[in-house]
Amino acid sequence: MYNYLLKIPNISCQHCVMRIKKALEEIGEKDFEISLEEKIVKISTKSLEGVKEKLSEIDHPVSEAKKL
């Protein structure tokens, strides 16, 4: 079960999806789903700020985070 929905407006291709997947895995995140069509990431994390920081580092900043 995911606990956050993250909007990431600049997801535009499968390469973006792979970069986000790799970045999240690098910080130990395992429970997430990325939607290219909806430009969102659903994730179950205890460190929302860490996730947001990592995504900003790879030029995919979170525009909105909503608790589910």
N, C-alpha and C positions, 0 to 999 in steps of 0.2 A: 504494500500500500504506500503510495507516494504522499509526502506531506507538504510539498511545495510545487507550485506551477510557476515557472520562470519564462517571461516573455523575452525573446532575443530577436529583435527586428532584423538584424542583418544576416540571418541564416538564409543563404541563397542557393546553395548547391550541396551535392553529396560530399564534396571536399570539406565544407564547413561542418557538416555532421560528423565526419571522421575526426576533424581537429578537436571538436567539442568532446567527443567520446574519449579520445586519447587524453585530453587534459583532465577530464573528470576521473579517469582511471588512475592517472598519475598521483592524484591526491587521495586515492583510496576509496573513491565512490564506486559503488557497484550496482546500486538499485536506482536506475534511471531509464527514461525513455525520451528519445529526441524525435520531434516531428518537424520535418522540413516544410511540409505543407502549411502547418499552423504556426511555424516559427516559435515553438515552445520546447521547453524541457520540463518533464515531470520527474521529480527526484525525491527520494527519501534520504534526508541528510540531517545530521546533528550540527553541521557547521555551515549555515547558509552564507555567512560572511566570507568564509573560506572559498566556497563555490563561486560566489560573485567575484571575488578578487581574482581567482584563477581564470575565469572566463574573460574578465577585463584584460588580463595579461595577454591573452591570445586574440585580442581585438573583436571579441564577441560579448560586449557588455550586456548585462541584464537591464532591461528598461523598466520591468515591473516584476515583483515577486509576490505571489499570493499564497497564503497558507491554505491548505486543503483540509 
